[in-house]
Amino acid sequence: MTGRLAGKVTVITGAGSGLGRAAALRFGAEGAQVGCADIVLDKAEATAADIAAQGGQALAIQLDAASMADNERMANTLTTAWGRIDVLYANAGIASVGSVTTVSEDEWDRVMAVHLKGAWLASRAVIPAMEAAGGGSIINQASIGALVGFSGIAAYAAAKGGIISLTRQAAIEYAHLGIRCNAVCPGTVPTELVKETYERRGGLDLRNRMPLEQAMAANATRYPLKRLGTAEDIAHLAVFLASDESAWITGGVFPVDGGYTAA
Ligand SMILES: NC(=O)c1ccc[n+]([C@@H]2O[C@H](COP(=O)([O-])OP(=O)(O)OC[C@H]3O[C@@H](n4cnc5c(N)ncnc54)[C@H](O)[C@@H]3O)[C@@H](O)[C@H]2O)c1
């Protein structure tokens, strides 16, 4: 343990897989107490068990990010167990496929509910505890899909754009309480969500239909650093934003994307 998050009570939504799981393991290794929240309790429990196995402290929480009651229960569970909340990483998300004209209304509504409403509800639930603790750090998982257009992810991109605006709102509204709020915009990291997106689209995007492995390889060549990301690439920034090293950073929007949005 290196202790960059020692003494901090943290919670990560969508901690059962992919980017959330990698961040949870890093937070635990940096000395944080980690609430691992996920809609699939078994996966949250597996992440919490792995944190405990590496000598950290964690607890698993079942949460549907889109539920106000679940978010409030999550915050209560953390304050009951550990007395405070210092860090929220609102990361839970689902894949979505469809252009402006083809995405279904049901899919649009669920994507908005999990991603955008979920980020709002998580902040809403933890901010009182952060205020009581004298401050905190909220990290919202956006995407480079909020910064540049990609064909075939209309609802997802719109939700992520909303998350960036929500991030700036929270940064301004709660700065006087010492609560910071920043957004992370990952480029492509081959997780379950990305694989599902590619498989449902039939390739890299709606115009270039190809098998999954070929689509991944083709995508990597589009990145100036000539590779896709790893979950750890994103977790490194999350640790920094969760820690006091970023004490004078709020309202920021940070691509972690191998240069994609600089090109
Ligand atoms: N992987 C990428 O390339 C990439 C890029 C940009 C942004 N993101 C974002 O990162 C976040 C994590 O995605 P990932 O790639 O790690 O995907 P993933 O599928 O590996 O993990 C997502 C996790 O969220 C959980 N989850 C799904 N719906 C939930 C809900 N309603 N409530 C609580 N938990 C729920 C899943 O069970 C899963 O454990 C998402 O917000 C995604 O949009 C991912």
The ligand as an SDF file (V2000), in Angstrom:
LIG
                    3D

 44 48  0  0  0  0  0  0  0  0999 V2000
  -14.7500    0.8450  -21.5190 N   0  0  0  0  0  0  0  0  0  0  0  0
  -14.6940    1.9730  -22.2100 C   0  0  0  0  0  0  0  0  0  0  0  0
  -14.1060    2.0750  -23.2900 O   0  0  0  0  0  0  0  0  0  0  0  0
  -15.3520    3.2230  -21.6700 C   0  0  0  0  0  0  0  0  0  0  0  0
  -15.0730    4.4330  -22.2820 C   0  0  0  0  0  0  0  0  0  0  0  0
  -15.6680    5.5880  -21.8140 C   0  0  0  0  0  0  0  0  0  0  0  0
  -16.5140    5.5080  -20.7300 C   0  0  0  0  0  0  0  0  0  0  0  0
  -16.7780    4.3070  -20.1480 N   0  0  0  0  0  0  0  0  0  0  0  0
  -17.6900    4.2910  -19.0080 C   0  0  0  0  0  0  0  0  0  0  0  0
  -17.0790    3.6400  -17.9190 O   0  0  0  0  0  0  0  0  0  0  0  0
  -18.0900    3.0990  -17.0740 C   0  0  0  0  0  0  0  0  0  0  0  0
  -17.7660    1.6630  -16.7700 C   0  0  0  0  0  0  0  0  0  0  0  0
  -17.8580    0.9120  -17.9700 O   0  0  0  0  0  0  0  0  0  0  0  0
  -16.9850   -0.3890  -18.2480 P   0  0  0  0  0  0  0  0  0  0  0  0
  -16.4380   -0.2180  -19.6030 O   0  0  0  0  0  0  0  0  0  0  0  0
  -16.0850   -0.6560  -17.1120 O   0  0  0  0  0  0  0  0  0  0  0  0
  -18.1660   -1.4710  -18.3600 O   0  0  0  0  0  0  0  0  0  0  0  0
  -18.4090   -2.8780  -17.6400 P   0  0  0  0  0  0  0  0  0  0  0  0
  -19.5710   -3.4520  -18.3450 O   0  0  0  0  0  0  0  0  0  0  0  0
  -17.1610   -3.6730  -17.5880 O   0  0  0  0  0  0  0  0  0  0  0  0
  -18.7960   -2.4860  -16.1480 O   0  0  0  0  0  0  0  0  0  0  0  0
  -19.9920   -1.8110  -15.8510 C   0  0  0  0  0  0  0  0  0  0  0  0
  -20.4370   -2.2260  -14.4600 C   0  0  0  0  0  0  0  0  0  0  0  0
  -21.5910   -1.4370  -14.1190 O   0  0  0  0  0  0  0  0  0  0  0  0
  -22.5710   -2.3100  -13.5790 C   0  0  0  0  0  0  0  0  0  0  0  0
  -23.8950   -1.7550  -13.7910 N   0  0  0  0  0  0  0  0  0  0  0  0
  -24.6310   -1.7640  -14.9450 C   0  0  0  0  0  0  0  0  0  0  0  0
  -25.8100   -1.1740  -14.7410 N   0  0  0  0  0  0  0  0  0  0  0  0
  -25.8290   -0.7830  -13.4480 C   0  0  0  0  0  0  0  0  0  0  0  0
  -26.7880   -0.1350  -12.6450 C   0  0  0  0  0  0  0  0  0  0  0  0
  -27.9860    0.2360  -13.1340 N   0  0  0  0  0  0  0  0  0  0  0  0
  -26.4800    0.1250  -11.3580 N   0  0  0  0  0  0  0  0  0  0  0  0
  -25.2910   -0.2510  -10.8490 C   0  0  0  0  0  0  0  0  0  0  0  0
  -24.3430   -0.8980  -11.5490 N   0  0  0  0  0  0  0  0  0  0  0  0
  -24.6180   -1.1500  -12.8440 C   0  0  0  0  0  0  0  0  0  0  0  0
  -22.3650   -3.6380  -14.2800 C   0  0  0  0  0  0  0  0  0  0  0  0
  -22.9300   -4.7230  -13.5420 O   0  0  0  0  0  0  0  0  0  0  0  0
  -20.8500   -3.6930  -14.3740 C   0  0  0  0  0  0  0  0  0  0  0  0
  -20.2690   -4.2940  -13.2280 O   0  0  0  0  0  0  0  0  0  0  0  0
  -19.4120    3.3140  -17.8020 C   0  0  0  0  0  0  0  0  0  0  0  0
  -20.0390    4.4860  -17.3030 O   0  0  0  0  0  0  0  0  0  0  0  0
  -18.9720    3.5320  -19.2310 C   0  0  0  0  0  0  0  0  0  0  0  0
  -19.9230    4.2720  -19.9620 O   0  0  0  0  0  0  0  0  0  0  0  0
  -16.2260    3.1630  -20.5960 C   0  0  0  0  0  0  0  0  0  0  0  0
  1  2  1  0
  2  3  2  0
  2  4  1  0
  4  5  1  0
  4 44  2  0
  5  6  2  0
  6  7  1  0
  7  8  2  0
  8  9  1  0
  8 44  1  0
  9 10  1  0
  9 42  1  0
 10 11  1  0
 11 12  1  0
 11 40  1  0
 12 13  1  0
 13 14  1  0
 14 15  2  0
 14 16  1  0
 14 17  1  0
 17 18  1  0
 18 19  2  0
 18 20  1  0
 18 21  1  0
 21 22  1  0
 22 23  1  0
 23 24  1  0
 23 38  1  0
 24 25  1  0
 25 26  1  0
 25 36  1  0
 26 27  1  0
 26 35  1  0
 27 28  2  0
 28 29  1  0
 29 30  1  0
 29 35  2  0
 30 31  1  0
 30 32  2  0
 32 33  1  0
 33 34  2  0
 34 35  1  0
 36 37  1  0
 36 38  1  0
 38 39  1  0
 40 41  1  0
 40 42  1  0
 42 43  1  0
M  CHG  2   8   1  16  -1
M  END
$$$$
